[in-house]
Amino acid sequence: MPKKGKKPKLPLTDEEQLILFQQKLLADEEAAKKKERLLTQFLKDKLAKEEHNSSLNLNKINTQWRTVLREVKTRELHKDIEILSQIFERVVDCKDSVIKSLARDLTEAEEQYAHALRGHLHNVDQLLTLQRRRLSLLEENYNMELEVLTKEFETERKAILDHHDKEIHYLHDVFMAMEQNYVDSEYESKLEFQSMWDDLKNKNLEEKHFLRLQLENVVEDLWRRFQDALKNYTDATEDRKIAFETLKVKDEKSSKEIEVQMKKIQRLQEAISALKGKIVAHSREGEWQNQCIRNDKELVHVQLRKLKIQRTQARTESQENLVKLTLESNATLKALKKVVEKGEKILKLAEICRKFETEEEKVLPFYSSALTPEEQEEVEIQSQEEITEDLAKIMMDYLGMENFWKRYNKVKLEVLSLQHRRLQLLDISSKLREMLKQYLDGISVSDEVLSRLNPLFIVNHKSNLPQLPPSAAQPGGDRGPGGDRRLTYNVIEAAHIASHIL
């Protein structure tokens, strides 16, 4: 039975069913999306955790790897430091040896410089003494020539002064005589002039009086005529008079201008005359100077010809010297190239030999002198004596090479000793080879061996070695049945000898 209070379910329509189906689909889709979101979130969280764990593990691995690398690197660095310390010590030792050798070279160079300086100062002192002697000789010659010249000058001066005094006295006497003659002639001429003047004065007075009378009559007549002509003239030339006055004023002006111009002309004439005198003086001076210049020109031409000849000679000599210089320079360049090549070769050999030097040679490259003190004193005494021979003087210039020759002689002695030792070793080697060959020949059998003497080869109790004479028999040998001494031989194997020698 149906329950009470509840309505019975009504059947759903198609639309409602469709709506309900869509709602279920939507719910399913939302549930699927929610599940997918949860899954993606879970995967993201897991991935983040994995990344975090991987980064943490990577950091741990890196730290451990770094510790391992540090340990390896520290070991390598310790080894490198040890190697570098050894290299540094070796380099320091080499540098110390180089510094010591350089210090020795410096002391030797200082000694050489001191020796050269002493030689230079000695030469300079000798040159100074020679120069002082030369100057003293020149000064003596100069003083002697000066005394001779002063004496000659004094004698010439006295002669010139005496001649001058004589000429002055002579001229004074001539002047007095001429002055007396002039006074006498002047007095006579004055008397003649006075008499002539009186005569002319009287004659002139007479002529003047006669002429005065004649002229008075002529003047009166002329005055009358002049008055008449003046009246006629004044009447006729009144206009001309006015023009004349104007012309007179102009004439005064022009006369003043003419006077000024004449003064200018006079000044110009005076300047022209002065300039003409100067021109004449300058022409004379110019002619004299031209003559001097011509003479100088001729002298210069002569000197020029001489200088041209000297220049040609000097040019030929310079060309010859240049040719000689070029030939000598080429020869010197070739010689210097050879010396440079030889020096480079020596330096290369020195570098190669320096590698093979021992510590003792690096510290003490020069051996001490093998001479006794007495011999050294004798050498010093001989070196202090004056050198007479040219070869000994030349050898004294190379005293700075003494240490080099010491080292060279030391190396030469070592080379000779090594050569001698090599010869000894070659001799020993040849002997050993011969003994070894004898031993090998003794233990081997061949036609060559059988043809030679072999102490180990015995056939029928007989050896192929030559028999010794009776005199070479040993004193301790056995005697035969007939009382004769029987010869015995000691045979030593080559292997025994080789084992003891080798």
Disulfide bonds with the S-S distance in Angstrom:
none
